Amino acid sequence: MRSLFVAAFSAVLALPSLAEEKGDLAAKLPEAKVPLERAITASKASGTPVSAKYEVEDGKLQLSVYTAKGDSFSEVIVDHKTGKVAKSEPITSGDDLTAAKSQSEAMSKAKTSLAAAVSKAVKAHKGYKAVSAMPSVKDGRSVAEITLMKGADSKTVSEKLE
């Protein structure tokens, strides 16, 4: 039992902290030339955009949009410098599939597009850049949690999708 605890504790210590992730993203974000809402629009050829985020993957900035088309889901990687789709891969299992299904459900109830919600949040918070948009259903209503950054400062705002 003790070895299980030690292994679990060690695994937790190995995970980057949220503060480290935000710090990494803040350091890499100046490389981004494409606003999140433009990447959402670019991904439409692969299906309905259901979430989007900038992230640091293997030390490199990446712009990822999850899309839904029927019962299929894809992760669309958009070039953060040109706004063109770099690649699209099916999401078929694991936590990514669970997240995509939940986000798709939230967007199926939405009357406002994810891109429009992000644009509204960015306009309301001058100087901030949207780095993620994650829809969910809260109290039976679709909302998008939009994380905004300005340098190392970040905040998350909620936009109604109805």
Residue pairs with C-beta under 8 A, 6 or more apart in sequence:
16 24
21 55
21 56
22 149
22 152
22 154
23 152
24 56
25 54
25 55
25 56
25 61
25 131
25 149
26 149
26 151
26 152
26 154
28 56
28 60
28 61
29 54
29 61
29 129
29 131
29 149
31 61
31 80
31 81
32 54
32 61
32 63
32 80
32 81
32 129
33 80
33 81
33 82
33 83
34 63
34 78
34 79
34 80
34 81
34 82
34 83
35 122
35 129
35 130
36 52
36 53
36 54
36 63
36 118
36 129
36 130
36 131
36 132
36 133
37 115
37 118
37 119
37 122
37 130
38 83
39 52
39 63
39 65
39 78
39 80
39 83
40 49
40 52
40 65
40 113
40 114
40 115
40 118
40 133
41 49
41 115
42 65
42 76
42 78
42 83
42 84
42 85
43 49
43 52
43 65
43 67
43 76
43 78
43 85
44 67
45 85
46 67
46 69
46 74
46 76
46 85
46 88
47 67
47 68
47 69
47 72
47 73
47 74
48 67
48 68
48 69
48 104
48 107
49 65
49 66
49 67
49 107
49 113
49 114
49 115
50 66
50 67
50 68
50 73
50 100
50 103
50 104
50 106
50 107
50 114
50 135
51 65
51 66
51 99
51 100
51 103
51 114
51 132
51 133
51 134
51 135
52 63
52 64
52 65
52 66
52 114
52 118
52 132
52 133
53 63
53 64
53 131
53 132
53 133
53 134
53 147
54 61
54 62
54 63
54 64
54 80
54 131
54 132
55 61
55 62
55 64
56 62
61 80
62 77
62 80
63 77
63 78
63 79
63 80
64 75
64 76
64 77
64 78
65 75
65 76
65 78
66 73
66 74
66 75
66 76
66 91
66 96
66 99
66 100
66 103
67 73
67 74
67 76
67 88
68 100
68 103
68 104
68 107
72 90
73 90
73 91
73 96
73 97
73 100
73 101
73 104
74 88
74 89
74 90
74 91
75 88
75 89
75 91
75 96
76 85
76 87
76 88
77 85
77 86
77 87
77 88
77 89
78 84
78 85
78 86
79 85
79 86
91 97
91 100
102 136
103 134
103 135
103 136
105 137
106 135
106 136
106 137
106 142
106 143
106 144
106 161
107 114
107 135
107 142
107 161
109 137
109 141
109 142
109 161
109 162
110 135
110 142
110 161
110 162
111 161
111 162
112 159
112 160
112 161
112 162
114 133
114 135
114 144
114 161
117 133
117 144
117 146
117 159
117 160
117 161
118 130
118 133
118 144
118 146
118 159
120 159
121 130
121 146
121 148
121 157
121 159
122 128
122 129
122 130
122 148
124 157
125 148
125 155
125 157
127 150
128 148
128 149
128 150
128 155
129 148
129 149
129 150
130 146
130 147
130 148
131 147
131 148
131 149
131 154
132 145
132 146
132 147
133 144
133 145
133 146
133 147
134 144
134 145
134 146
135 142
135 143
135 144
135 145
135 161
136 142
136 143
136 144
136 145
137 143
141 160
141 161
141 162
142 160
142 161
142 162
143 158
143 159
143 160
143 161
144 158
144 159
144 161
145 156
145 157
145 158
146 156
146 157
146 158
146 159
147 154
147 155
147 156
148 154
148 155
148 156
148 157
